[in-house]
Structure formats: structure tokens, C-alpha cells
Amino acid sequence: MIYPIVAFGDPVLKAPAKPIAPDFSSSELKQLVQDMYDTMYYAHGVGLAAPQVGKSIRLFVIDSEPMLDEDEEGNPIIPEPTAAPVKRAFINPQIVEETGEEWAFEEGCLSIPGIRETVYRKPVVTLRYEDENRQQHQETFSGMTARVIQHEYDHLEGVLFTDYVSGLKKQLLKGKLSRISKGDVKADYRMKFAGQGRR
């Protein structure tokens, strides 16, 4: 099942997500994870958090491979050291540590189409999480994969990448964000707007 992506302006994007209980149905969880992958790929995303499909629970999926692509000459499109790509579901994740010198990259978000802004993040993140079989892990990720994880983790905390933008830029974005929240936006995937149902 491919879900519509919840657009900026829906309160679910600003609310801290709730942990997934141990007795949550295993089959339902695995189906939700698969549906989120399908939705993410359909929308050409590299990460998707449950609040973006209207579910306020602590779950996100990523596939960082497209971020590590090379150009025609074999050079990385992103000019910084990267680890191997990661495709994974993260259930009830908790950031243990973020380390290194912050680096800038222009981020976007499926819930905020047409807007990209520079965000500074640490290059290394250690995460404690469960996989879709509810097995616990603690793992360290770096480079582009770490950035994708941090971006999606923010969604579970009710934080959007536009929250990192400086006051002046935020003022300049206000009109665009307002239009997105009202459904005045073009996206090549289905979206759901606050109070307006699907589009």
C-alpha cells in the first residue's frame, strides 16, 4: 500500500511520536514497514518517518544508496567521505551520541516539496534501535547515511528541517510554507493536507 505523504501544516508533523509497544502485532508492523518502503520509493525519497504517513509512532525507514550515487566520471555526487549505503527500518530509535565537526548540506523533505535549505549536522551518529523483528541493536553510522538518519529521527521528535533555518530565512519561507499547508503545491506523489483529505 502506498500512503499519501502528509504535508507541512498537519499537526502530526510537530508532535513527538509515541513508542511502539512490545505487544504491537508483528505482522502489522512488518506490513507497515513494507508499505513505508513502497511509499518512500514511489515518492523518490531516501527516508520516510511514520508521522509523514499520518502515524505518530517511533518508526522510520531509510535507503541511503541514492545519496551515494556517482557522476559520469565516477566521482561521488556528494563531495564528502561516505560509508556504504544502508537500507533499514528503525523502530523506537534513540540517539546515543552525535560526534564530529558539523557540516552543511542542502536538505529537502517529502512533506515540504519544492523547498531546500542548508542544514548543519554532525557527521557521525550512534543509534540504539529495534529492527522489524524487534531485535535490539546499537550501531554507528557516518556521512550521508548519518544525515538521513538524523533528518528522519527529527520527524519522530516533531522537528522539521526548516526549524533549523535562521530567523530571516524563516520569514522568507513563510509564504511558501503557508501555500504548501493549503495544498498549493506541485508534487509527483499523492499528498494529504491538514483538513483537506488526500490529493
N, C-alpha and C positions, 0 to 999 in steps of 0.2 A: 504494500500500500504506500502510495506517495502522498504525503501530507502537504497542505498549503503552508508556506512559511509565514509565521506571524510577523507583521510589520511593526516598525517603530511606532510607539504611541500606545501599544497594548500594555496594560499594567503587568501582565505575566513576565514581561522582559525586565521589569525593575524590581521584582520580588525575589528575595532569596529562596532558592529551591529547597524542597524537603528531601531528607534522606530516603532511600528506597529500603523498606522494611525487609528483614530477613525472610519473612513468610510470603513475600511478593511472588506470585506464580512464576515458576521457572520458564514455562512455555510462553507465557505472555511477555516476559522480559526479553527472551530470545527473539520473539517476533517483533517487538518494538525496536530492538537493536537493528534487525534486518531492515525494517521499514525506514528507520532513520538513515541507514546507509543508502537505501534506494532513493530517498528524498534528497540527500546530500549530492549524490551523483547526478540526479536529474537536474538539480539546480547548479551544477558545476562548482560545487563548494569543496573545500578541503577539511571542513569541520562543521559539526552541527550539534547544538545543545538541545536537550529536551524542551526547555522553555520556548525555543524557536518553533516548535510544533505544538505549542499550547499546553505542554505538560510541565508543571512546576515540580520536577523531581531531579535528583542529582545524577544525571547521566549525560554523557556526550560521546560522540564518535568522531574520529579523525582518519584521514588518509593523506599524509603529507607529501606523497610522491609527486603530485603536480607542481608543488612548490620547489622541487629539487630538479626540475627539468633543465636540459642543456639547450643552448642555441645551436645553430647550424655548424658552428666551428667546434662544438663540444665543450664550450665554456658554460659554467653554471649561470643560469639566468639571475640568481640571487648571488651577488658577489661577496659571499662570506662563507667561512667553513661550515659544512653541514654534515650531520651524521646520516646513516641510512634512513630511508623513508619508513614511516610507521603507519600501519593501519590497525586501529584498535578501538575497542569500546571501553570507556572508563565509567565505572559505577561507584557512587559515593566517594569520589576522589577528594583527597585533602593534600594541599601543597605542604610539603615538609620544609623545603628550602628553595630559595632562588638565589643564584650566585652569578658573579661576573660583572663586567662593566656594561651598563645599559647601552643598547644600540638601537638605532632608528630604522623604521621600515614603514612604508605606506600600507595601512591596513584597510580592508573593506569588510562588509558583513552582509550576509544574505537578507537579514531583516532591515537593512538600511541601503537598498540598491542605489547606485549612482553616486555614492559619496565615498571618498577615500581620504584618509588623513594620516599623518606621520605619528606613530606611537613609539615610545621608548620602552623597551623591556629588557630584562636580564637574559643572557644567552643560555643559562643552564637552569633547569627546574627538576627538583626531586619530588615525586608524587607517590602517595600511598593510595591504592585504589583496589577495587574488585573487578574481575572480568565478568563476562556474561554467564559464566558457570559459578559465580560467587566465590571464586578463589581469590585470596588476597595477595597483593604484590606491592613491593616498593621498588621504584625504578627511577633512574635519572635520564633525562632527555636533554638534548642540546640543539643549538642552531634554529633552523626553521621549524622543526618539529616542536621544540620548546615553545616557540612563539605561538604556534597554532593551539597548543595545549593551554597556554596562559589566556589566550583570547576566549577559548571555549569555557574554560574554568570561570572566567569573569561572568559569563552568562549565568552560571549557577549562583553567583553572588548578587545578581541584579545589576551588574555593571556592563555598560556598552563601551565600545572603543571611542565613541565620541565624548565620553565622560573625561577622557584624558586630554582633550583639546583645550588650549588656553582660552581665557575669557573672551578676547577679541574675536578669535576664530569661531568660538561658540556662538557669538552674536551673529556672525556672518552666515553660519549654518542654520540659524533658527528658522528662516523661511523655508529652506529645502526640507528640513525635518518635519515641519508643520504640514507641508504638502504631502510627504510620504505618509504621515499618520492619517491623512484624509483620503488616501487612495489615489492621489495624483502622482503616479509614478509608473515607469515602464520597467517590467522585468520579464524575462523569458521563462518564468516559472510561476505557478499559482501562488497567490499571497492571500493572507487573511488580515483584515484591518479591524481595529477596535470598533465594535458596534456596527460593523458593516457586513459581517459574514465573509464568505470567500469571494475571490475574483479570479 
